[in-house]
């Protein structure tokens, strides 16, 4: 039977509590001789989640400041895929706008919903 130390559960719980409060917690560390069990697996997944969350948070902050030359985080979480799509659309929109600024008034966009209609009506 799996033996779980209450302090291990408390540390994992605190990690997610801090994330939900808006903090970026430090990764959880286990002793080198910690048994290879479900608790160790949960800690490894929690640490991966925190790392991907932190990378996304930094990238979103950069993009919100207008930095489209940022490093897009790697990962397979759905939110990362949506972020990559938004980033690509904004870069493409920037290119389209540059084409219009250069005199090509035939440019249109069709990938950003209501914004596309407003943009194209200009």
N, C-alpha and C positions, 0 to 999 in steps of 0.2 A: 504494500500500500504506500502511496505517495505521502511523504511527510513534508508539510509546509510550515515554515517558520512564519509566525504572525508579522514579524518585522519586514520580511520579504514582501508580503502582500501589502503592508503599509507603504513601503517605498514605491512599489508599482502604482498604487492608488495615488500617492502624492504626485508622481510624475504626471499622470493624466489630469489631476486636479490643477496643477500648475499650468499645464497647457491650456485648459479651459479658462483659466484666469487671465490668459494673455502672456504668460511667461514662456521662455524657452528654457526648460530644465536641462541640467547636465545629464549626460548618459548615466545609466545605472551601472555600477560595477559589482561584480561578484568575485569572491575569492577564486584563485586559480584551481583549487581543489573542490570547487562546488560540483555536486553531482550533476550528471548529464540527464536532466529530467524536464518535466513540463514547465517548471518555474524558470529554469534557465532559458528554455525556448521562448517563453513569454517576455523575459527581459531582453533577449536578443531582438525580437520583433518590435518591442517598445522602443528600443534604442534606434533601430532602423527607421521607425516612424518619426521619431524626434528629429533625426538627421534630415530626412526628406522634407519634413515640415519646416525646419529651419531654412533649408535651401529655398523652398518655395516662398517663405516669408521674406527673405532677403531679395529675391527676384521680383516679387510683387511690389515691394517698397521701391526698388529701382525703377520699375516700369511706371509706377504712379508718379514718379518725379520726371518722367519723360525719357528715361534712358532705355532706348530700344536696342542698344548694342550690348545688352547684358548677356550673361551666360545662362541659357535656359537649363533649369535643373533636369537631371535624368531621373527616371522612375516610371512606375507603371500605375500609380494611383490615378483615378479618374480626374481628380482636381488638377493634377499635373498635365494631363492630356488637354484639358480645357484651357489651362494657362498657355500651353504651347500654341494652341489654335488661336487664342486671342492675340498673343505676341506676333504670330505670323500675319494675322489680319492687320494689325496696326503697322507692321513694317510694310506690308503691301499698300496700305492706305497712304503711308508716307511717300512711297514711290509714285503712286498715282497723283498725289498732290504736287509733287515735284514736276511731273510731266505737265500738269496744268499750268504751273507757274512758268514753265518753259514755253508755253504757248499752245500746247496740244489740248484743245478744248473738247476733244472727242472722248476723253476718258470718262468712264462710268464705273461704279462699283455695284455689286449685287450680293455682298456677303455679310452685311451688317444690319439687316432688318430695316427698321424705321430710319436709322441714320443714313442708310443707302439712298432712300427716297429724298431726304433733305439734301444730301450731298449732290445727287444727280440733278436736282432741280436748280442748283446754283447755276 
